[in-house]
Amino acid sequence: MGENLRRIRNGMMRRTFIGLLMTVGCLSQLSEVYSQNTPQLTSCPSDLQRLTELMLKDLPSYANRVIQRERLRDRPFPPSLYVLVAGSPEFEPLPLTNLQYQSVLEDTAQQVFFTTLERQYGEESLVNLENYYWLFLTQTEKGWRAVILFTQLASLNDGGLPLPPKDASDGPIGQGIRLWLRDCRAGAVKIDD
């Protein structure tokens, strides 16, 4: 009986060892395929246009996560607001020196304009909202930082005047931008080449 148990145990150990070798071989092949098809995590781009393109691609998901977290905390965000898409950025700055008495923003602040398409669901209807954003970014020793974000809601009536701009730094888009920049500085953003 002892001989039979020893043969069974040795056979099981051989099968286990062979199974482990096969698993390690398969895992190394899978990791090779995965690394070839997966974007690499890298440092945050220093080029403003590349940085903004990457940020706007991810911004709807970041902003929607902010909205969901705030809903769980019973904060006063609209109950059924979703950011669908962020548009292409524009980089031509507005001249600020003629609009202020004293210099408020650093000379290093870069201006970026973009739009978002947002959807708000009501009890019996839905409303698509196009919002305009004016973002000021500055590059520090530790990477890009958001200085301030303004928003302007498009006119609710066709042909009407747009609403005045307001500070949106603490809204879902502003928080989403800060979170994305934090992740980018940490090297946690996937960058496709």
N, C-alpha and C positions, 0 to 999 in steps of 0.2 A: 504494500500500500504506500509506503514511503517513497519507493521508486516511481510509482505512477504520479504521485503529487509533484515530485521533483521534475519529471518530464513535462507535466502540464504547466508548472510554474515557469520552466525554461522556455517552453513554446510561447507562453503568454508574454514573457519578457521580450523574446525575439520579435513577436508581432507588434508589441508596443513600441520597441525601438525602431522597427521599420516604419511604422505609422508616424512616429515623430520625425524621422528623416524625410518622409514624403511630405508631411505638413510643413516643415521648414523649407523644403524645396519649393513647394507651392506658394508659401508666403513670400519668399524672396522674389519669385516670378511676379506675383500680384503686386508687390510693392514697386517693382520695376515698371510695370504697366501703369500703376497709379501715378507714380512720379512723372511719367512721360505725358500723361493726359491732364494733370492737375496744375492749375496756376500756382506759382511759387509765392510764398510770403516773403516780401522784401521791405526795404525801408521806404518811407514816404517820399514821393517824388518832390524834388525841389522846384521843378517847373510848374508854375501856377496853372497853366492850361491843362497839363496832364493830370495834376492833382484834382482840379475841378471836374474834369470829365469823369474820373474814377469816383469822386464823391457823389456827383449827381446820379450816377448809375445806381449807387447803393442807397441814396438818400430816402426814397420812398419806404424801403423796409426799415431803416433806422427810425424814421419819423412815426411809422405805424406801430413799432414796438414801444416808442415813448407814449403814444396815445393809449395803447393797451395797458401799460403800467399805470398811467394816471387814472384810467377807469377803475382799475383794481383798488386804487387808493381813494376812490370817490372824489377826485379832483374835478374842477369845473370845465373840462374839455367837452366839446360837443359830443353827445353820446354815440353818434354813428358817423364819425368823420373818418375818411380813409384817403391817404395820399396815393394816387394812382401812378403818376409819372412826373419826373422833373425834366424840364426842357434843356436844350443846349445853352451853354453859357455865352455871354457876351462880355468882352473885356475892356471896351472903350470907356474910360473913366469920365465922370462928370467933373467939371472944374469946381472945386470946393472953396478956393481962396476968395472968391467973390461972394460966397454965401455965408461967411462967418466973420465975426469981429476979431476973435482970437483963434489961433490954431488949436483945434480940439483933437484932431487925429494926427498920429505920427506920420511923418513923411513916408514911412515904409509901408503904409496901408495900401493894399491892392483892392480895387473894386471889381466885383463880379456881379453881373445881372443874370437872373434866370427866372423861369416860370415853373409853376407846378399846376397839375390838374388834380383837383381834389373832388371827392364825392361825399355828399352828406345825405344820409337816408332819413326821411321823415316817416311818420306813421303810414301815410298813404302816397308818398311821392319821394323822388330823389332829385337832388340839385347838384349839377356839376359846377364847380367853381374854379376859375383860373386866377391864380394869385401871382403877383409879380414880386420878386425879391431883389434886394440890393444888399449884397454881402461885402463886408470889409474884412479882409484877411491880412495878417502880418506874419512875416517869417522871423522867428526868434532863433536863438542858439539851439533850442530843443525841438524845433520844427514849427510848422504852421499853426497859428492860433486864430480863432474868430474874434474880431474886435467888437463888431456890432452887426445886427441884421435888421433891415427895415422891410416891411411888406406893404403892399398896396393891393387891395382887392379890386378886381375888375368891376366895371359898372354892372349892377344887377339888372338894369333896364337897357335894352338895346339903344345905342346912341346916347346914353346918359354919360355924365361926367364920372370919372373914377373917384373912388373914395380917397381921402388923404392918407399919406403913408403913416405907419405906426411902428414902434419898436417891437420886433418879433423875436428878440434874442432868447426869451424864456418860453416861447411857444414850441410846439412839436418840431417844427423845421429847425429852429435855432438849437434846440437840445439835440436833435438828430445830427446836425453839423458838428457840434462840439464832441459828441460821442464818436462820430466817424473819425474826426481828426485825432482824438485820443487813441483810437485803435490803430490809425495809420502811423502815428508816432511810435507806437509800441511794436510795429511790424506785424500786426495781426490782420491786415487787409490783404486779400488776394489780388495780385496784380497780374492781369493777362498781358502777354506781349504779342 
